[in-house]
Amino acid sequence: MSHDPNAPRFRVRPPAGWINDPNGPFRWRDRYHLFYQHNQDAPVHANVHWGHASSTDLAHWRHHPIALAPTPGGPDEAGCWSGCVTDDAGTPTAVYTGVDRAHAGLGTICLARAADPDDELLTAWKPLPTPVVAGPPPGLEVVMFRDPFVFHHADRRWALVGAGHADGTPSVLLYDCDDDLTDWRFAGVLLDGDDPVAAAVFGDKSVGWECPHIYRTAGGDHVLVVSLWDGDPCCTGYLTGRLESDNQGELRFVPRTGGRLDQGRDFYAPAVLQEPDRTLLWGWSWEARPQEDTDRAGWAGVLTAPRVVDVHPDGSLRVSPAPELELLHPAEPFVTAPQGRHPLPPTYDLTVTAHGPTRVSLLRDATGRELTVHADPASGTVVLDRTAWPRTGREGSAPITVQVPKGPHLTLRVLVDGSLLELFVADRAMVTERVYRHPDDVAELLVDGPGARVTGWAPDLGRRG
């Protein structure tokens, strides 16, 4: 692993090189598998393979050899891009975007089978020689076509594909692949940007919807998750609604509300894993520092902590860190009281419950400026201010304000792993940011607020649940 002090130690990332989109979160033989876009040769977005890690507990991860590599002369010769993994009649099967050398910006849908389904580590994969979908359906003027996601609904198997059209309208295309995973039938547009609810929630922020995923909620609704592709900057959104069948049995998604999935500036391309009793979600957090710093470090990108997602009765997002992360906690917390300053390790898991206006300071630079979180339960407002740690990119470094329902108290969860900061506000919002410490920064916790309660844990790589 990198000796860069800003390198995350507990979240999924390869020892070196580039990582982006999480792909195919999948559970097989009591082991979680997480694949991801990966360039093992350099910390740049090129030469895309599928990297692979697995875990029995979501907290401790084991890296495996490359799962998918471009096939010379094949449909994925120019990269094995985003997709999913599904159980196809007892055989784990990767469904992914292949790009060949002659492509014109459009992907194909490719399959790769686990070579040995009895191998719980799933370390060997065999790609099929031809795509199952050679390109977008005719007549829709599709100019962006990628990122398949297979799901089940009403005892049938379907697939989503992200798309953008020549007129600038984003959409999610629907395929029926129930009878045979190698035989896909176009089943129409599940949803597009002209839908009034989608337009009200997302506006005109994108010309394509990437990485579409859908999950079923505890209350029976569905949530459609999309990455809003518009070049720079990009963000993610969700829509809560219903899957409805028309007279011909085709599915359509009818949204009723939605919002921004992650309120931060360093989160994209999330992937979900639907389990019988919950849904897990991971996202990609990109680098937000100069490329020369990334080149020097030798690594780029990290996947977020697993998050449990659902919706509240009003359709708004419900989100919290996966409880398995507590397996990283040592026997005792390093802080349990708000009085005074407490040194913060490079990685920590902090819970603060505010009973009035509360200020949480996490980092201080040489001039005395601080990285802070301000919480006010009475107004339902939380503000993350990291302006002393400016970032690259058009999105800037302005404070981020999160609004949640008012109440007598407000609980924050802060997960920091190297440069990755993940803030959870109550169970209603998440904020992912990259903050790179300078050599003369001082990482100290200072909590100022009437009756605030604090518990902080320093994760332990050696601890097992």
N, C-alpha and C positions, 0 to 999 in steps of 0.2 A: 504494500500500500504506500501511497505518497506520504512524505514527511511534511508536507505542507500543513501548517497549523490550522488552516481554514478548511481542510478536508474533512468531510463527515466520516465518522467511524462506525456508526450503528445503522445507518440507512443503506439501502441497496445501491451499490455502484461497483463497477469493475475495478481491479487494482490500478489500471491505467487506461488511457485513451478516452474516447468519447462515449457518452450514453445519452439517449433521448427517450422517446416514448416508451412507457411500459406497455408490454404486449402479453396477451394471453395469460393473465393470472388464472391459475387452474389448480384444483386439488385432485391428487391422484394417490391412492393407497395411503391415506393419512399424511400426505406430505404436500405442502404448498409449493407451487412452482411459479416463478415470475420470470418472464422473458423481457427483453428490452432491445431497442435499437442500439447498435454498438459498432464503433470503429476501434479495433484493437491496436491499430498502428499509430494513431495520433489523436490529440484532443481537438479534432475538427470534424465537421459534419460531412463525411464522405465514406466510401467503401463500407456501406451499411450491411451488417450481419445481424443475427439475433444472438445476443448474449443470454445467459441462463443462470439463475440462482434458485435455490430451494431451501425450505425450512419446515421443521415440524411444528413450530410454535409462533411464527410470525415475528419473532424477536431476534433470533439467531439464524443467520443465513450462510449457506454454503455455496461457493461458486463452482460452476461446472464448465466443461469445454463449450465452445461455440455450438449452438444448436442448429442454426440455419446459416448457410453461406451461399453467396451467388454461384450459380451454375454456369460455367463457360458455355456460351451458345444457347443457354436456356432462357425461359421467360423471366427469370429474375437475375439475369446477367449483370444488370446495373444496380442491383440492390434488392435485399429482402426487407421490405418496408412493413409498415404497421399492420396489425391484425389481431387475431385471437387464437385460443386453443379450445377445442371442444371434444367431448367424448363421442366418437362415432362408432356405435355398436361395439363398445369395448376397446376401441383403439384411440388413444389420444391423437388428435389431428390438429396441426397448425393450419390456420386459414389466414393468408397474408397477401399483401400487395407486392406483386412482382413487377419489376421494370426491366425491359430489355434495352439493348444498345440503341435501337432505332425508335424508341418511344418519342411521342410528341407531347409529353406532359400528362399522359393518361396511363394509369396502372392497369394491370390485369389481376385477377383473383386466382391465387395459386394454393395448392395443398401440399403438406408434407406429413407423413405418417410416422408415429413412433415406431422405431425398428423392432423394439421388444416391449410390448405392453406390460409384461411381467416385471420389468425393471422399474422399481419405484423412483429411481433417479432420472429416468427418461433422458439418458445422455446421448442417444443415437436417433437420428431422424432421416427419413428417406423422402425427398421431394418427388412429386409426380412430374412427369416430363412435359405436360401441357397444362395450360391454365384451365380452370373450370368456367371462368368467364373471361373472354378475350378483350372486353372493353365495355364501355357504357352502352345502354340501349339506344337505338337510332331514334331520331326525331325529336330529341330533347335538347340538342345543342349543348351537351355536357362537355365542359372544358377542364373539369377537375373530377377525378374518379379514383377513390382510394379508401383504405382502412375498413375492411369487412369486420363485422361483429355478428356472431351467430347466437341466437337465443331461442327459447321455447315459449310458446304461448298457446293455450287451449289445445294442448296435446299435439302441437305441430312445431316443426322447426322452421325458423325464418332467419334471414340475414339482412343486416343493414349495411349500406355503403355510403360513405360521405361523398358529396358532390357539390359542384358549382357550375352554373350555366353561363352561356355567352353573354347574356344580358345582365350579369352581375347578381343573379338570384342564387342564394345558397339553398341546398336541399339535402334530405336524407332519402336515398332510394331503398326500396324494399324488394327482397327476393324470397321466393319460396324454394327451399331446398330440403323439404321434408322427406321425400321418397328416397333420394340418393344424394349424398353430399357432393358427388361429382356432377350432378345434374341440377343446375340452377335455372329457375324461371323468373323473369322480371315480373314483379307484382305491383308495380306502380310507384308513385312518389308517396312516401309515408307522411312527409311534412316538408313545406318549403318556407322561405322567408317572407312570402306574401301572406301567410296566415296572420290574422290580425293580432292574436295573442303573442306569437313569436315576434312580429314586427314591433309591438309595444314594448316587449321585454328586451330584445336585442338591438332594435333600431336598425341602422344600416352599417353596423360595425364589421360586416364580413361579406366577402364575395364567395365564400365556400364554407361548408360545415365539415370539419375533419373529425376523425375518430368518434363517430357516433356510437354511443352505448346506451342501453336501456336496462333499467332494473325495476323489479316489482316491489312495492312498498308493503309494510305490514297491514295497511288498511285496504289494500287491493288496487290502489292506483298504480300508475307507472311513472317513472321519471326518465325523460330523455336527456342525455348529457351530450353536449357537442362542444367542439373547440372551434372558436370563431376565427377563421383564417382571413387575415387582411394584410399580411405582410409584416408590418411592424407598427405598433406592438400588437400582440395577439392575446386573447383571453379566453375564458371558458364560461359556459352558461348551462342552465338546466331549465327544463319545462316539466311541470307536473300535470298529468292528465290521464286520459283513458285510451286504451287500445280498443277500437271498435271494428266490427266486421260489417261489410256492406252485403248486399243481396247475393253477390257472387262469392262471398266468403273471404274477400280480400280485406286486409287490415289497413286501418288508418289511425293516426294518432291525433287525438282531440285535446289540445292543451287548455288548461284553465288559469294557470299562473306560472311564474318562474322568476329567475333572477340570475345574478352572477354566481358562479359556483364557488370560486375562490376570490377573495377580495384583494389578494396581493398581486404583485407584478412579476412573480417568478414561478408561475405554475401553469402547466399546459398539458394537453393530450392525456387526460385521465383515462384510466381503464378500470372496469368494475368486475368483481367476482360475485355472482349471486349464489349464496349458500341457502340451505333450507330455512334458516331462522334469521338471516341477516345478509347485508350486502357490504362488501369491502371495496374500497377505492384507493388507488394509488395515482399520483401524478408525477410528471417530470418537472424538476426545477433546474432551469438553465443557469449558465454563468452570467453574472452581471458585473464583470470587471474587464479591464482591457485584455485583448487577445494575447498580448505579450506576457501578461501575468499567467494566463492559462497555459500558454506554451511552456513557460518556465516550470509550472507545477506538474505538467504532464498528464493532467486529467481534466475532464469537463463534464459537468452534469451529475445529477443524483436523483434518485427516486424518493418521494416523500415517505413518511411513515404511513402505514396502512390506517385508513379511516373508515369507521362504520357510518354508513349513510342511510337515511330514511327521509320521511317528510313529517312535518307537524300537520294537525288537522286542517290548517288553513292552506296547505300545499307548499309552505316554505320549507327550506332545507333543514333537516336535522342531521347533525354531524358531530362526531367525537373521535378521539384517537382510539384505535383498537385496544381493548383491555389487556391483550397479551403483552403490550409494551411494558406493563408493570412487572413482567418477569425479569426485566433488566434492572429493577430496583435492588439495591443492596439491603442489608438487614435494617439499617437505620437511615433516615433522611439526614442531609447535611444542614438543613435549616428548618426550624419549625416556629420561629418567632419573627415578627417584623421589626424588632428594635435593632437599630444600628446597621452598619454595613457588613455584608457577608461576602467573602470572595466566591466567585462563580467559576466552576471548572469549564473546560472547553465544550463539554457536553452536559446538559442537565434537563430535568423534567420538573417544571415548577407549576404549582397550583396556587393561585391567589383568589381569595373570596373577598370582594369589596362590599362593605356595608354603608359606604358613603363615598364622596369623591376621593379617589385613591390614585396616587402616582407611584408607578413602579419603574425604577431606574435599573438598567441591566448592563450598561457599558458607558465608560467615560473616556474621552480623548484627552490629549495633552493640554488642551485649552480649557478643559472643564465642561465642554458640551457633552450631553448625555443622550443615549438611546433610551427612550421612555415609552411606557404604555400608561395612558390615563383612562381610568374607568369611572363612570358616574352612573350608578344604578337608577337614580331618580329620573334621569333623562334617557337612559338606555343607550348611552354613547360610550364608545371605546375608540381611542385615538392612538395609533402607533406612529411615533415621531422618530425617524432615523435620518433626519436631514444633515446631521454632522458626518454621515457616512454616505456621500453621494455615489451614485451609480451611473453606469453607462446606459445609453438608450434614450429614445425620445420620450419615454414615459416619465422620466425625471425621478426625483426623490422626495416629493412633497409628502406631508403626513397623510396617513390613510385613516379615514373615519368609518367606523362600522356602527350601524344603528340596529338595536334589538329592542324587544318590548321592555318597557319600564318595570321596575320591581324594587323590592326592599334590599336585594343584594344581587351581585353579579359575579359569576365565577369565570376566571380566565385560566387557561392551561397554556403554558409556553414550553415548547419542545425546541431546544437548541442543540444542534449537532454540528460543530465546526461553524461553517458559514451559513448553514441552513437554519432559518428561524421559522417555526410553525406556531402560529397563535390561534387558539380556539376560543371563541367568545360564547360563553354559556354553551348551549348545544345547537347554536343557530348560524354560526359563521366561522369561516376559517380564512386565515391570511398567511400566505407563504411568501417570504422575502429572503434574499441572500444579503447578508451583512458580513463584510470581510474586516476582520480586526487588523489594526495597524500594530507594529511592534511595541509602541509606547502606550497603547490603550490599556485601561484598567477595567477588568470585568468584575464588577461588584454589584450585589443586590442591595437596593435600598427601597423600602416600601414605606410610603407616607400616606396614611389614611386612618380615619377613626374606626377602630375595631376590626381592621383588616386581618384576615387569617392567611398564613403562608405555610406551604410545605414544599421543600425542594429535595430532589433525588439526583444523585450523580450515577448514571447507569454504569453497570459493571459487565464487561464483555464476557467474563468468566462465569457469570451466574447462569444457572439453568433452572427452568421451572419444573 
